[in-house]
Amino acid sequence: MGVVAMNKIMNNYIKTLAKNNERMDGRKLDEFRKEIKIEYGVSAKSAAGSAKVTIGDTVVVAGIKLTIGSPFTDTPEEGALMVNVELSPPLASPDFESGPPDSYSIELARLTDRAVRESGMIDVKKLCIKEGETIWMVNIDIYPINDGGNLFDACGLVAIAAILDTRLPTLKQVEEKYEADYDNMTEERLPINEIPINLTIGKLGEHLVVDPTYEEEKAFDARLTVCITEDGQICSLQKGKDAPLTIEDLDAIISLAKSKAGKLRELFGGRQ
Amino acid sequence: MTFTRLDGRKPDELRELDAKVGIIPRADGSAMFKMGKTIAIAAVYGPKELYPKFLQDSTKGVLRCSYSMMAFSGSGGERVRPGPSRRSKEISWVTENALNSALDLSKYAKSVINVNIQLLQTDAGTRCAGICAAALALADAGIPMRDMVGAVAVGLYEGHPIVDLTKEEEDVEGAVDLAVAMLSRSKKLSLVQMDGKIEQETMKKVLKLAEGAIDKIYVVQKKALLEKYGGSGNE
């Protein structure tokens, strides 16, 4: 049997289950996987901050390098942020190919970037060392280790965890220039305002599904990634896949995302 | 012996080793190998048909390795730019050679087996940790192997033969850093790469140390496979 036929059978099966509020792994449609875990400092020797997030079978790691750079000309008094999701050479799935970034890795990175940036999670003004000249650049690199579905939310969580884990190196001034002493890390952390939570909710027929497995993700007719701030605001939105959504769909998805965000934010409890 | 190493190890003492097999369920084979603070993760995908077709070998499968350091895994503050560099390409290629000596790919004509290696954290010996992880991942994928493969850096530190150099030991003036991979039982060499200057007689002593280190690595590799598969370990 061909792969196309197999996928069709799987998609139909997932949709039939969804009609009865059932899923292949026994969860309800609005239930996250119970095995969610965050580990900090998984690359503590090399990175300024690092973390690993496990959601069921899905595993992602992230690390942060803090470098000294020049600000963008339009934001002379702000530090800079860069998010990259690297799928090459691939560890996480036979679907990924070696080579330059493809649209999937770019979408994962952009969605994660938007959550961190638009929520104002990091107080970038405090990352300015000398206005118009010297700033801290926060380089976040995310590597999926195993794709068991919902890399979107996993990438968001691991980026936040790595940011919370980050410590600044000692800053030295040599004549007019600033240098970072990475052999002497301080206890100072990045200035944090907010913990945003990215949630990706899929539409299967008429039903909404959170935290999809790999197979469920493939069966989605449409998906919407919603970022929720601590005070319940929406700070980014992105729709994926080709089925259209009604305004009522959008409203229902946002309500569902809001009801799930708090529990996920608790994973970072005491870390702020 | 009065000579002590920077981290207090004996000359023939490896850093703490750890290995785990099957860490990536979506891959056909996978493993993690840890040498001190250096952590390598390897995933095997294949055998599958090799495209474009002119790359195919009609007599056996092709092994394709890809070594990469995660962007944040370098020392100091520098971010390693993702994508192939001259260094990573060379390491990928010597890794292929190091592993190919142990594989029997005659069953897999026209196919490719991809071995992807990523370094999560580095403190010297990354290519060696990568080879140790990759060999385990290939075994996990069920690729026929004549022997296991282990790899270790050996060399000279202030003139003394030592195994498993750290970054600090590598960086000392006059240090000799010889990366070797060996078939674990026959002790035949499948990777030899050296930086530094050494006398022929001294090199033989250093290689003797490597043999002992490969035995210790083999024990850890067998244990990791047994943890997943059980049995006697005579795979």
Interface residues (C-beta under 8 A of the other chain):
Chain A: V42 S43 A44 K45 S46 A47 A48 S50 D57 V59 V61 A62 G63 I64 K65 L66 T67 I68 N84 E86 S88 P89 P90 L91 A92 S93 P94 S98 P100 N139 D141 Y143 I145 N146 D147 G148 P169 A180 Y182 Y214
Chain B: I23 I24 P25 R26 A27 D28 S30 K37 I39 I41 A43 Y45 S66 Y67 S68 M70 A71 F72 S73 G74 S75 G76 G77 E78 R79 P82 G83 N114 N116 I117 Q118 L120 Q121 T122 D123
